[in-house]
Amino acid sequence: MKRIVVTGAGGQIGVELTPFLREIYGAENVLGTARRNIPGPVSEGGPFELLDVRDGKAFSDLLRTFRADTVIHLAGVLSAKGEGDPLSSWDINVCGSCTALEAAREHGAAFFFPSSIAAFGPSTPAKNTPQDTLQRPTTIYGVAKVTMELLCDYYHKKFGMDTRGLRFPGLISYEALPGGGTTDYAVHIYYDAVSKGSYTSFIAKGTYMDMMYMPDALAAVVKLMEADPSKLVHRNAFNISAMSFEPEQIAASIRKMMPGFTMDYDVDPLRQGIAESWPDSLDCTAAREEWGFAPEYDLDRMTEDMLSRLKEKK
Ligand code: VAH
Protein backbone atom coordinates (compact mmCIF):
# COMPACT_ATOMS: atom_id res chain seq x y z
CA MET A 1 0.00 0.00 0.00
CA LYS A 2 1.28 3.50 -0.86
CA ARG A 3 2.58 5.70 1.96
CA ILE A 4 1.91 9.27 0.82
CA VAL A 5 3.07 12.64 2.17
CA VAL A 6 1.03 15.64 0.97
CA THR A 7 2.54 19.12 1.29
CA GLY A 8 0.31 22.19 1.22
CA ALA A 9 -2.51 20.08 2.67
CA GLY A 10 -4.28 23.25 3.79
CA GLY A 11 -4.58 24.74 0.30
CA GLN A 12 -7.50 24.67 -2.15
CA ILE A 13 -6.39 21.31 -3.61
CA GLY A 14 -4.84 19.89 -0.43
CA VAL A 15 -7.91 20.15 1.80
CA GLU A 16 -9.78 17.90 -0.64
CA LEU A 17 -7.00 15.70 -2.01
CA THR A 18 -5.77 14.62 1.46
CA PRO A 19 -9.12 13.09 2.54
CA PHE A 20 -9.64 11.76 -1.02
CA LEU A 21 -6.33 9.89 -0.89
CA ARG A 22 -7.11 8.60 2.62
CA GLU A 23 -10.37 7.09 1.30
CA ILE A 24 -8.40 5.20 -1.35
CA TYR A 25 -5.19 4.22 0.45
CA GLY A 26 -6.27 4.21 4.10
CA ALA A 27 -6.17 7.18 6.45
CA GLU A 28 -3.05 5.93 8.23
CA ASN A 29 -1.14 5.89 4.91
CA VAL A 30 -1.62 9.56 4.01
CA LEU A 31 0.26 12.19 6.03
CA GLY A 32 -0.93 15.75 5.53
CA THR A 33 1.55 18.57 6.12
CA ALA A 34 1.27 22.36 6.19
CA ARG A 35 3.07 25.38 7.66
CA ARG A 36 0.16 25.97 10.04
CA ASN A 37 -2.42 23.88 11.80
CA ILE A 38 -5.36 22.91 9.59
CA PRO A 39 -8.54 22.29 11.63
CA GLY A 40 -10.97 19.70 10.24
CA PRO A 41 -10.51 16.47 8.23
CA VAL A 42 -6.92 17.17 7.13
CA SER A 43 -5.52 17.17 10.69
CA GLU A 44 -8.28 15.13 12.37
CA GLY A 45 -8.88 12.46 9.71
CA GLY A 46 -5.37 11.01 9.66
CA PRO A 47 -1.68 11.74 10.36
CA PHE A 48 -0.76 15.44 10.21
CA GLU A 49 2.52 17.28 10.81
CA LEU A 50 3.63 20.90 10.59
CA LEU A 51 6.24 21.29 7.85
CA ASP A 52 7.92 24.20 6.06
CA VAL A 53 8.91 22.64 2.72
CA ARG A 54 12.05 24.78 2.65
CA ASP A 55 13.45 22.86 5.67
CA GLY A 56 15.31 20.02 3.97
CA LYS A 57 16.33 18.22 7.15
CA ALA A 58 12.81 18.29 8.58
CA PHE A 59 11.45 17.09 5.23
CA SER A 60 13.90 14.17 5.03
CA ASP A 61 13.31 13.20 8.66
CA LEU A 62 9.57 13.21 8.07
CA LEU A 63 9.82 11.03 4.92
CA ARG A 64 12.02 8.59 6.78
CA THR A 65 9.91 8.29 9.94
CA PHE A 66 6.69 8.03 7.91
CA ARG A 67 8.28 5.50 5.54
CA ALA A 68 6.88 7.50 2.63
CA ASP A 69 7.05 6.18 -0.94
CA THR A 70 5.21 9.07 -2.58
CA VAL A 71 5.31 12.87 -2.20
CA ILE A 72 2.38 14.89 -3.53
CA HIS A 73 3.84 18.39 -3.44
CA LEU A 74 1.15 21.09 -3.42
CA ALA A 75 2.71 23.82 -1.25
CA GLY A 76 2.96 27.02 -3.25
CA VAL A 77 2.01 30.66 -3.75
CA LEU A 78 -0.54 31.39 -6.53
CA SER A 79 -0.14 33.71 -9.52
CA ALA A 80 -1.52 37.09 -8.51
CA LYS A 81 -0.22 36.89 -4.94
CA GLY A 82 3.23 36.06 -6.28
CA GLU A 83 3.36 39.29 -8.27
CA GLY A 84 3.16 41.19 -5.00
CA ASP A 85 6.40 39.63 -3.68
CA PRO A 86 8.21 37.76 -6.48
CA LEU A 87 11.25 36.72 -4.46
CA SER A 88 9.14 35.27 -1.67
CA SER A 89 7.07 33.44 -4.28
CA TRP A 90 10.30 32.08 -5.84
CA ASP A 91 11.56 31.02 -2.41
CA ILE A 92 8.51 28.83 -1.80
CA ASN A 93 7.61 27.80 -5.35
CA VAL A 94 11.15 26.92 -6.46
CA CYS A 95 13.46 26.65 -3.44
CA GLY A 96 10.74 24.85 -1.47
CA SER A 97 9.91 22.60 -4.42
CA CYS A 98 13.59 21.78 -5.03
CA THR A 99 13.92 20.83 -1.36
CA ALA A 100 10.88 18.59 -1.63
CA LEU A 101 12.12 16.99 -4.86
CA GLU A 102 15.58 16.33 -3.41
CA ALA A 103 14.14 14.90 -0.18
CA ALA A 104 11.93 12.58 -2.26
CA ARG A 105 14.94 11.54 -4.38
CA GLU A 106 17.08 10.79 -1.31
CA HIS A 107 14.25 8.71 0.04
CA GLY A 108 13.48 6.86 -3.22
CA ALA A 109 9.94 8.26 -3.27
CA ALA A 110 7.81 9.09 -6.30
CA PHE A 111 7.10 12.81 -6.74
CA PHE A 112 4.00 14.62 -8.02
CA PHE A 113 4.31 18.26 -9.07
CA PRO A 114 1.34 20.54 -9.83
CA SER A 115 2.20 22.67 -12.82
CA SER A 116 -0.35 25.02 -14.33
CA ILE A 117 -1.62 26.70 -17.48
CA ALA A 118 0.47 29.54 -16.03
CA ALA A 119 3.53 27.73 -17.44
CA PHE A 120 2.55 29.22 -20.82
CA GLY A 121 2.86 32.86 -21.87
CA PRO A 122 1.61 35.38 -24.46
CA SER A 123 3.82 33.88 -27.22
CA THR A 124 2.34 30.39 -26.71
CA PRO A 125 -0.35 29.35 -29.24
CA ALA A 126 -3.48 30.32 -27.29
CA LYS A 127 -6.07 27.99 -28.83
CA ASN A 128 -5.74 24.24 -28.50
CA THR A 129 -2.35 24.83 -26.85
CA PRO A 130 -0.07 21.86 -27.67
CA GLN A 131 1.44 19.60 -24.99
CA ASP A 132 4.92 20.53 -26.25
CA THR A 133 5.23 24.17 -27.28
CA LEU A 134 6.83 27.54 -26.57
CA GLN A 135 6.80 28.45 -22.89
CA ARG A 136 7.73 32.07 -22.07
CA PRO A 137 5.49 32.87 -19.06
CA THR A 138 5.40 36.45 -17.83
CA THR A 139 4.59 35.84 -14.13
CA ILE A 140 7.02 34.70 -11.42
CA TYR A 141 4.50 31.92 -10.75
CA GLY A 142 4.72 30.75 -14.35
CA VAL A 143 8.53 31.00 -14.45
CA ALA A 144 8.61 28.83 -11.30
CA LYS A 145 6.25 26.30 -12.87
CA VAL A 146 8.40 25.95 -16.00
CA THR A 147 11.52 25.66 -13.83
CA MET A 148 10.01 22.81 -11.85
CA GLU A 149 8.59 21.08 -14.93
CA LEU A 150 12.11 20.97 -16.39
CA LEU A 151 13.75 20.00 -13.08
CA CYS A 152 11.30 17.12 -12.55
CA ASP A 153 12.05 15.88 -16.08
CA TYR A 154 15.77 16.17 -15.30
CA TYR A 155 15.47 14.22 -12.05
CA HIS A 156 13.63 11.47 -13.94
CA LYS A 157 16.28 11.26 -16.65
CA LYS A 158 19.35 11.78 -14.43
CA PHE A 159 18.35 9.76 -11.38
CA GLY A 160 15.62 7.48 -12.73
CA MET A 161 13.20 9.09 -10.27
CA ASP A 162 9.48 8.51 -10.70
CA THR A 163 8.41 12.14 -11.22
CA ARG A 164 4.98 12.95 -12.62
CA GLY A 165 2.91 16.12 -12.90
CA LEU A 166 -0.08 17.92 -14.36
CA ARG A 167 -0.66 21.40 -15.78
CA PHE A 168 -3.79 22.29 -13.81
CA PRO A 169 -6.30 24.73 -15.30
CA GLY A 170 -8.30 26.95 -12.97
CA LEU A 171 -9.82 24.70 -10.31
CA ILE A 172 -13.30 25.28 -8.95
CA SER A 173 -14.37 23.88 -5.59
CA TYR A 174 -16.70 24.51 -2.68
CA GLU A 175 -14.60 23.27 0.27
CA ALA A 176 -11.81 25.87 0.49
CA LEU A 177 -11.55 29.25 -1.19
CA PRO A 178 -8.36 29.68 -3.26
CA GLY A 179 -6.09 32.53 -2.23
CA GLY A 180 -4.37 34.92 -4.60
CA GLY A 181 -5.09 33.23 -7.92
CA THR A 182 -6.25 34.66 -11.24
CA THR A 183 -8.86 32.02 -12.03
CA ASP A 184 -10.38 32.52 -8.57
CA TYR A 185 -13.15 34.66 -10.09
CA ALA A 186 -14.74 31.40 -11.26
CA VAL A 187 -14.95 30.26 -7.63
CA HIS A 188 -16.00 33.54 -6.05
CA ILE A 189 -18.85 33.95 -8.57
CA TYR A 190 -20.61 30.91 -7.12
CA TYR A 191 -20.13 32.03 -3.50
CA ASP A 192 -21.50 35.50 -4.31
CA ALA A 193 -24.36 34.07 -6.37
CA VAL A 194 -25.51 32.13 -3.29
CA SER A 195 -24.82 34.86 -0.72
CA LYS A 196 -25.77 37.99 -2.73
CA GLY A 197 -27.42 36.89 -5.98
CA SER A 198 -24.87 38.98 -7.85
CA TYR A 199 -21.15 39.13 -8.62
CA THR A 200 -18.65 41.77 -9.72
CA SER A 201 -16.03 40.12 -11.92
CA PHE A 202 -12.37 41.19 -11.80
CA ILE A 203 -11.80 39.39 -15.11
CA ALA A 204 -13.16 41.07 -18.26
CA LYS A 205 -15.94 39.79 -20.52
CA GLY A 206 -14.60 37.60 -23.31
CA THR A 207 -11.52 36.38 -21.39
CA TYR A 208 -11.32 32.62 -21.94
CA MET A 209 -9.39 30.36 -19.54
CA ASP A 210 -9.22 26.60 -19.05
CA MET A 211 -11.11 25.36 -16.00
CA MET A 212 -11.97 22.12 -14.20
CA TYR A 213 -14.14 21.03 -11.30
CA MET A 214 -12.19 19.77 -8.28
CA PRO A 215 -13.56 16.17 -8.37
CA ASP A 216 -12.02 15.79 -11.85
CA ALA A 217 -8.72 17.22 -10.61
CA LEU A 218 -8.56 14.79 -7.67
CA ALA A 219 -9.31 11.84 -9.96
CA ALA A 220 -6.65 13.00 -12.43
CA VAL A 221 -3.93 13.08 -9.75
CA VAL A 222 -4.65 9.50 -8.69
CA LYS A 223 -5.07 8.24 -12.26
CA LEU A 224 -1.69 9.71 -13.28
CA MET A 225 0.11 8.43 -10.17
CA GLU A 226 -1.33 4.94 -10.72
CA ALA A 227 -0.64 4.93 -14.48
CA ASP A 228 1.63 2.30 -16.05
CA PRO A 229 4.96 4.17 -16.35
CA SER A 230 5.82 2.24 -19.52
CA LYS A 231 2.95 4.04 -21.27
CA LEU A 232 4.10 7.56 -20.25
CA VAL A 233 5.80 9.38 -23.12
CA HIS A 234 5.58 12.61 -21.13
CA ARG A 235 5.92 12.54 -17.36
CA ASN A 236 5.55 15.99 -15.91
CA ALA A 237 3.17 18.74 -16.85
CA PHE A 238 0.44 16.97 -18.78
CA ASN A 239 -2.06 19.46 -20.20
CA ILE A 240 -5.43 18.77 -18.57
CA SER A 241 -8.67 20.74 -18.78
CA ALA A 242 -12.41 20.03 -18.73
CA MET A 243 -13.75 23.25 -20.17
CA SER A 244 -12.81 26.71 -21.41
CA PHE A 245 -15.13 29.60 -20.69
CA GLU A 246 -15.34 33.37 -20.23
CA PRO A 247 -17.23 35.23 -17.45
CA GLU A 248 -20.45 35.69 -19.46
CA GLN A 249 -20.70 31.94 -20.00
CA ILE A 250 -20.36 30.98 -16.33
CA ALA A 251 -22.89 33.71 -15.48
CA ALA A 252 -25.32 32.28 -18.06
CA SER A 253 -24.86 28.82 -16.56
CA ILE A 254 -25.69 30.17 -13.09
CA ARG A 255 -28.78 31.94 -14.47
CA LYS A 256 -30.15 28.60 -15.67
CA MET A 257 -30.52 27.74 -11.97
CA MET A 258 -30.85 31.30 -10.57
CA PRO A 259 -32.68 33.43 -13.19
CA GLY A 260 -32.31 36.61 -11.16
CA PHE A 261 -28.51 36.37 -10.91
CA THR A 262 -26.74 39.53 -12.11
CA MET A 263 -23.08 40.23 -12.88
CA ASP A 264 -21.12 43.40 -13.57
CA TYR A 265 -17.39 44.13 -13.98
CA ASP A 266 -14.63 45.88 -12.07
CA VAL A 267 -11.60 44.57 -13.94
CA ASP A 268 -8.36 44.16 -11.99
CA PRO A 269 -5.55 45.17 -14.38
CA LEU A 270 -3.02 42.85 -12.71
CA ARG A 271 -5.13 39.71 -12.89
CA GLN A 272 -6.59 40.64 -16.27
CA GLY A 273 -3.07 40.98 -17.63
CA ILE A 274 -2.12 37.57 -16.19
CA ALA A 275 -5.28 35.95 -17.61
CA GLU A 276 -4.59 37.39 -21.08
CA SER A 277 -1.07 35.90 -21.01
CA TRP A 278 -2.45 32.39 -20.52
CA PRO A 279 -3.95 30.08 -23.17
CA ASP A 280 -7.65 30.12 -24.06
CA SER A 281 -7.86 26.33 -24.38
CA LEU A 282 -5.46 23.38 -24.05
CA ASP A 283 -4.93 20.30 -26.21
CA CYS A 284 -5.20 17.40 -23.73
CA THR A 285 -4.51 14.57 -26.21
CA ALA A 286 -1.34 13.37 -24.46
CA ALA A 287 -3.13 12.97 -21.10
CA ARG A 288 -6.00 11.10 -22.73
CA GLU A 289 -3.77 8.78 -24.74
CA GLU A 290 -1.03 8.10 -22.17
CA TRP A 291 -3.08 7.58 -18.99
CA GLY A 292 -6.80 7.87 -19.86
CA PHE A 293 -7.60 11.41 -18.66
CA ALA A 294 -11.41 11.76 -18.85
CA PRO A 295 -13.09 14.61 -16.92
CA GLU A 296 -16.76 14.10 -16.04
CA TYR A 297 -17.99 17.64 -15.28
CA ASP A 298 -18.96 20.20 -17.88
CA LEU A 299 -19.94 23.78 -17.00
CA ASP A 300 -23.64 23.20 -16.30
CA ARG A 301 -23.07 20.02 -14.28
CA MET A 302 -20.42 21.83 -12.23
CA THR A 303 -22.72 24.83 -11.70
CA GLU A 304 -25.53 22.58 -10.49
CA ASP A 305 -23.26 20.85 -7.98
CA MET A 306 -21.49 24.01 -6.81
CA LEU A 307 -24.71 25.93 -6.16
CA SER A 308 -26.40 23.05 -4.34
CA ARG A 309 -23.31 22.37 -2.19
CA LEU A 310 -22.84 26.05 -1.31
CA LYS A 311 -26.54 26.41 -0.44
CA GLU A 312 -26.12 23.42 1.93
CA LYS A 313 -23.07 25.13 3.54
CA LYS A 314 -24.98 28.41 4.16
C1 VAH B 1 -4.00 30.73 -10.22
N1 VAH B 1 -5.62 29.00 -9.66
O1 VAH B 1 -4.95 31.36 -10.68
C2 VAH B 1 -4.21 29.23 -9.97
C3 VAH B 1 -3.87 28.41 -11.18
C4 VAH B 1 -4.32 28.04 -13.59
C5 VAH B 1 -4.35 29.01 -12.49
O2 VAH B 1 -2.53 28.09 -11.30
O3 VAH B 1 -2.94 31.22 -9.92
Residues whose N, C-alpha, C, O or C-beta is under 5 A from the ligand:
A	BS01	VAH	L78 S79 A80 S116 I117 A118 F168 P169 G170 L171 G180 G181 T182 T183 D184
